[in-house]
Every structure is written in structure tokens, then in C-alpha cells.
Amino acid sequence: MENKIPGLHHITAIADNAKRNHEFYTKVLGLRLVKKTVNFDDPGTYHFYYGNEAGTPGSILTFFPWEGIGQGRNGTGMATDIGYSVPKGSLEFWSDRFKQFNINQYPLSERFGEQFLSFRDPDGLQIDLVAAEGEDNRKPWETGDLNASAATKGFHSVTLTVKNIRATAEILTDIFGYHLLKQEGNRYRFITGATDHAAIVDLLELPDTPSGRQGAGTNHHIAFRVKDDNIQMEFREKIASRGLNPTSRINRDYFYSVYFREPGGVLFELATDNPGFTVDEPLKELGSHLKLPKQFEAARPEIEKVLPVI
Ligand code: ZN
């Protein structure tokens, strides 16, 4: 029985315009598009997966670009901030780069002894580049103008904003095996000892802040890693025994998913490491073809017609 979750698997957020989203994440932030598919529940909409070369768990940021969805608003009951790990000494480079691309950014800041640079993506999604304390030996995806001296290495952390941290903290500690590492004001840093990377969840307690509203520029859910289906079902049992109504296991083609809403209001997912993104495309071609789940393959011509050109 595995009793600790080995960190984040992916984070899923909402965008408006697909082309703008694709350009920002591949060109400005320098991530690799590792899968171009559709929303399995809404196949007229893309589902983009960005990550490192192979889309390793802990590096994957995914988007549903819904044209015209309208702006969301950060608030309680949602993930409000994504942290990416970047090399020490690279934050000034990033700040210059964001200036060059007219990206909204904030002055360099420090939290828990680590320097970070906050910015907003073109839809307003809040992201921090964190010059992480310890050594981060993950191999980054490099592009023509972003090499290993600056490229992102995958997630550092995610921040969940809740009115009261207690019940959410109990899920992290009692079920997922995280522990409280440090506290700074109303920010509580939890970490799992089961991995060195994407191991941090910060809980930000804001009792008087209204609930967030999902829309462009907000996060939809966060997924935690489980090694395989058996371990996923063991965690599902623990979640069910707390009366949290997890879904049954859903096949997402690249992983298997179980969802539940944690008591603070954030949608959580448990996603398996298997089978991964090379299940339907070779590593060097990841993201270069529109991949459809088999239930939609017959409708490919219609789907291709409605999806925007990116
Ligand atoms: Zn997900």
C-alpha cells in the first residue's frame, strides 16, 4: 500500500482564444505541446497539454480554450496560482523577456526564502516562476531562444485559496500523506516526501474573500499523481470512506482519472502515470497531430471543421 501521493500530475485551466493560448505557452513560456486533442466531454473544443519533452507528470499544464467563455475571477474554492521551477539566476532574463512580449508582470518578490517572478498569461491566469531553493535536476524542454539556463523545469507548487484551511489540510495530510512544512502569515506550505519535484501545495486562507468564478484565466482543477490503477483505487476507497463522493475511474486515454471536490471547494483529480502521452504518438512527434479518442474518430471531419486553426 502506497500511503503518500508523489506530487502533482497536471493542472487544468481555462483559456479563451486557442491560437493565442498556443502561441503564448509554446513560444513565450517555451513549453512543448505534447498533445493536441479535444475535450472528451465537449469535442468541438480543443484540449491542449503542454509539458516537458515527454509530458512527464509534474510538468503538465492543460487548457480548455473556450472561445467567448468570458473572463473568470480568482477567489476562494479554487487553485489560484501555479508555480513553475526555473534555474536560479534566470528571473531577470524572464522579466526582460516578458517586457519584450508585453506580458503583465509584478516586481520580483520572495516567499519562504525563494525568489519568484509573478506574471499573468494573456487570459489573466496567475503564474509564478520560482527560483527554487534546492537542486532541481529535471531536464527542461529547450526551444530556439530558451535553453537550460532559463527554461522551466516543471511545477514547483500550486496555491489553493480557501476560506478556512482546516478541512483541505486534512485531505492533504490524512489521505495524501503531505505534511505542513512552513507557514508565512495566512499561507501554509504543505509538502509530500514521496517526490523531490512538484511536491508543494500552498494553502492560502482568505476567510472574507468571495468564491471564485470559473472562466478564462482561472484554473479548472488540479490532478495529483498515482502510480497505477491499483493505487488509484486504494486512494479512491479512502476518499469514499470520508463521504467525499469520488467519481468512478474514467479513461482519459493518456491516464486514468478519479475526481472529487475537496471540502474547501477545489476540484481534485487523481491521475495515473500510465500509459502516458506516447501511447498514440512517438516521442518526437508528440503534439503534432490532432489525436481523437476512438469514440470521436468517426466524426473527425466535422470536428476538424469546427476547431479553430492554431
Ligand atoms: Zn485533469
Residues whose N, C-alpha, C, O or C-beta is under 5 A from the ligand:
A	BS01	ZN	T12 A223 E269
